[in-house]
C-alpha cells in the first residue's frame, strides 16, 4: 500500500494507485506552496501528461473579515460608527 495515497469516501482510505478520472489525495514533498496550484495534473514519470484540462483558473488570495465590537458594551458604538459611513 502506498503511504500517503488514497481517497475520501466519506472516511479516508488508502489505495495502491489512483487512475485517470478518479479523485483522491496524495502527500507530496512540496517545498514551496506556490509550486503546487489547484488543478495541477500529476502523472507518472514514464507517461507524459495529455495537457491541462483548462477547467481551473488561478486561485485568488483573499481575506474575509468583519467588524467586531471591542467589548460587550461596544455594540452601540460600533452601530453609531457604521451609521456615519452612509
CNS distance restraints for C-alpha pairs under 8 A (distance, minus, plus):
assign (resid   1 and name CA) (resid  14 and name CA) 7.12 0.50 0.50
assign (resid   1 and name CA) (resid  15 and name CA) 6.14 0.50 0.50
assign (resid   1 and name CA) (resid  16 and name CA) 5.03 0.50 0.50
assign (resid   2 and name CA) (resid  14 and name CA) 7.33 0.50 0.50
assign (resid   2 and name CA) (resid  15 and name CA) 6.58 0.50 0.50
assign (resid   2 and name CA) (resid  16 and name CA) 5.34 0.50 0.50
assign (resid   2 and name CA) (resid  17 and name CA) 7.58 0.50 0.50
assign (resid   3 and name CA) (resid  14 and name CA) 7.58 0.50 0.50
assign (resid   4 and name CA) (resid  14 and name CA) 7.36 0.50 0.50
assign (resid   4 and name CA) (resid  25 and name CA) 7.65 0.50 0.50
assign (resid   4 and name CA) (resid  26 and name CA) 5.17 0.50 0.50
assign (resid   4 and name CA) (resid  27 and name CA) 4.90 0.50 0.50
assign (resid   4 and name CA) (resid  28 and name CA) 7.95 0.50 0.50
assign (resid   5 and name CA) (resid  14 and name CA) 5.83 0.50 0.50
assign (resid   5 and name CA) (resid  15 and name CA) 6.04 0.50 0.50
assign (resid   5 and name CA) (resid  16 and name CA) 7.14 0.50 0.50
assign (resid   5 and name CA) (resid  17 and name CA) 7.14 0.50 0.50
assign (resid   5 and name CA) (resid  18 and name CA) 7.93 0.50 0.50
assign (resid   5 and name CA) (resid  24 and name CA) 7.51 0.50 0.50
assign (resid   5 and name CA) (resid  25 and name CA) 5.80 0.50 0.50
assign (resid   5 and name CA) (resid  26 and name CA) 4.36 0.50 0.50
assign (resid   5 and name CA) (resid  27 and name CA) 6.65 0.50 0.50
assign (resid   6 and name CA) (resid  12 and name CA) 6.93 0.50 0.50
assign (resid   6 and name CA) (resid  13 and name CA) 5.44 0.50 0.50
assign (resid   6 and name CA) (resid  14 and name CA) 4.09 0.50 0.50
assign (resid   6 and name CA) (resid  15 and name CA) 4.85 0.50 0.50
assign (resid   6 and name CA) (resid  16 and name CA) 7.66 0.50 0.50
assign (resid   6 and name CA) (resid  17 and name CA) 7.66 0.50 0.50
assign (resid   6 and name CA) (resid  18 and name CA) 7.54 0.50 0.50
assign (resid   6 and name CA) (resid  24 and name CA) 5.58 0.50 0.50
assign (resid   6 and name CA) (resid  25 and name CA) 5.42 0.50 0.50
assign (resid   6 and name CA) (resid  26 and name CA) 6.46 0.50 0.50
assign (resid   7 and name CA) (resid  12 and name CA) 5.78 0.50 0.50
assign (resid   7 and name CA) (resid  13 and name CA) 5.45 0.50 0.50
assign (resid   7 and name CA) (resid  14 and name CA) 6.53 0.50 0.50
assign (resid   7 and name CA) (resid  15 and name CA) 7.30 0.50 0.50
assign (resid   7 and name CA) (resid  23 and name CA) 6.80 0.50 0.50
assign (resid   7 and name CA) (resid  24 and name CA) 4.14 0.50 0.50
assign (resid   7 and name CA) (resid  25 and name CA) 5.82 0.50 0.50
assign (resid   8 and name CA) (resid  12 and name CA) 4.41 0.50 0.50
assign (resid   8 and name CA) (resid  13 and name CA) 6.24 0.50 0.50
assign (resid   8 and name CA) (resid  24 and name CA) 6.53 0.50 0.50
assign (resid   8 and name CA) (resid  25 and name CA) 7.82 0.50 0.50
assign (resid   9 and name CA) (resid  13 and name CA) 7.45 0.50 0.50
assign (resid  18 and name CA) (resid  22 and name CA) 6.06 0.50 0.50
assign (resid  18 and name CA) (resid  23 and name CA) 7.48 0.50 0.50
assign (resid  18 and name CA) (resid  24 and name CA) 6.99 0.50 0.50
assign (resid  30 and name CA) (resid  35 and name CA) 6.88 0.50 0.50
assign (resid  30 and name CA) (resid  36 and name CA) 7.38 0.50 0.50
assign (resid  31 and name CA) (resid  35 and name CA) 7.57 0.50 0.50
assign (resid  32 and name CA) (resid  36 and name CA) 7.81 0.50 0.50
assign (resid  36 and name CA) (resid  40 and name CA) 6.81 0.50 0.50
assign (resid  37 and name CA) (resid  58 and name CA) 7.40 0.50 0.50
assign (resid  37 and name CA) (resid  59 and name CA) 7.77 0.50 0.50
assign (resid  38 and name CA) (resid  56 and name CA) 6.99 0.50 0.50
assign (resid  38 and name CA) (resid  58 and name CA) 7.23 0.50 0.50
assign (resid  38 and name CA) (resid  59 and name CA) 7.12 0.50 0.50
assign (resid  39 and name CA) (resid  55 and name CA) 7.75 0.50 0.50
assign (resid  39 and name CA) (resid  56 and name CA) 5.75 0.50 0.50
assign (resid  40 and name CA) (resid  52 and name CA) 7.61 0.50 0.50
assign (resid  41 and name CA) (resid  49 and name CA) 7.40 0.50 0.50
assign (resid  41 and name CA) (resid  52 and name CA) 6.82 0.50 0.50
assign (resid  42 and name CA) (resid  49 and name CA) 7.85 0.50 0.50
assign (resid  43 and name CA) (resid  47 and name CA) 6.57 0.50 0.50
assign (resid  43 and name CA) (resid  48 and name CA) 6.93 0.50 0.50
assign (resid  43 and name CA) (resid  49 and name CA) 6.13 0.50 0.50
assign (resid  44 and name CA) (resid  48 and name CA) 7.37 0.50 0.50
assign (resid  68 and name CA) (resid  78 and name CA) 7.80 0.50 0.50
assign (resid  69 and name CA) (resid  74 and name CA) 5.29 0.50 0.50
assign (resid  69 and name CA) (resid  75 and name CA) 5.64 0.50 0.50
assign (resid  69 and name CA) (resid  77 and name CA) 7.91 0.50 0.50
assign (resid  69 and name CA) (resid  78 and name CA) 6.03 0.50 0.50
assign (resid  70 and name CA) (resid  74 and name CA) 5.95 0.50 0.50
assign (resid  71 and name CA) (resid  75 and name CA) 7.63 0.50 0.50
assign (resid  74 and name CA) (resid  78 and name CA) 6.23 0.50 0.50
assign (resid  75 and name CA) (resid  79 and name CA) 6.17 0.50 0.50
assign (resid  76 and name CA) (resid  80 and name CA) 6.16 0.50 0.50
assign (resid  77 and name CA) (resid  81 and name CA) 6.16 0.50 0.50
assign (resid  78 and name CA) (resid  82 and name CA) 6.17 0.50 0.50
assign (resid  79 and name CA) (resid  83 and name CA) 6.19 0.50 0.50
assign (resid  80 and name CA) (resid  84 and name CA) 6.44 0.50 0.50
assign (resid  81 and name CA) (resid  85 and name CA) 6.94 0.50 0.50
assign (resid  82 and name CA) (resid  86 and name CA) 7.49 0.50 0.50
